[in-house]
Amino acid sequence: MGLWTLLQGFLLLANAFAVLNEDRFLGPRGWTLLQIQGGKTTLKGQIIGFIHACQYFRLPLIVLNIITIVVKLISG
């Protein structure tokens, strides 16, 4: 497993977090951004923050996906 494969895995994970719907999936499980507004930083709060950051940076994720697809098409 090379560095390129590892980066592709992280990109796929970020894509998975970016498409999660807060109202339908995260809200009923208590994983909303309002849950971490209390001020304490826990592992759950950091994961929720990472999910929201992935949702916020959808445009850069689209660009990274396009770059990855082009590289895969060229290199085989």
N, C-alpha and C positions, 0 to 999 in steps of 0.2 A: 504494500500500500504506500503510494507516494504522497507527496505534498499536494499534488493536483487533485487526487482522489479525496483527500481529507478536506480540502477547500470546497469541493463539490458537495460533500456530505454536510458541511456547515451551511452551504447555500440552500440545500434542500430542507434542512431543519428550519432555517429562517423563513423560507417560503411556507412551510407548514404552519408556523406561528402567525405569519402575516395574514393567512386566510381564515383564521379563527374568528367567528362572529361573537362579539361580546354579549349581545342580547340573547342569542340562542344557545350558546355553548358555555361561555365563561360566567355569565351572570347567575344562572341557577346553581352553579357550583361554588359561588362565593369568590370568584377570581377576578373581580372588577378592580379598577383603579381606585375606587373609593375605599377599598379594603386596606390599602397601604397609606392612606392619608393621615393615619394616626401618628406618624413620625418615627416609629420603631422600624428598624431594618432587620427583617428576617429573611430566611431563604425563600419563603413563599412570596414575600414582597419583592425580592430581587427577580424572581421568575416572572411575576406579573409585570414588573417594569420592563423586562426583556421582551415579553410578548407585545406590550404596547409600543416599544421602540421599533420592533419589526413591523408592526402595523403602520407606524408613522413613516417609516422609510420604504414605502412600497415602490416608489419611482426608482430609487437606486437599485432595489432588488430586481426590477424589471430590466434595467440596464445590465446588471451583472448576469442575469439569465440569458440575455441576448448575446453577451460576450462569450459566455460558456457554450452556448449552442453553436456559435460561429467557430470557436476553437475546436469543438468536437467534430464539426463538419469538415474542417480543414485537416485536422490530424487523424481522423478516422476513428 
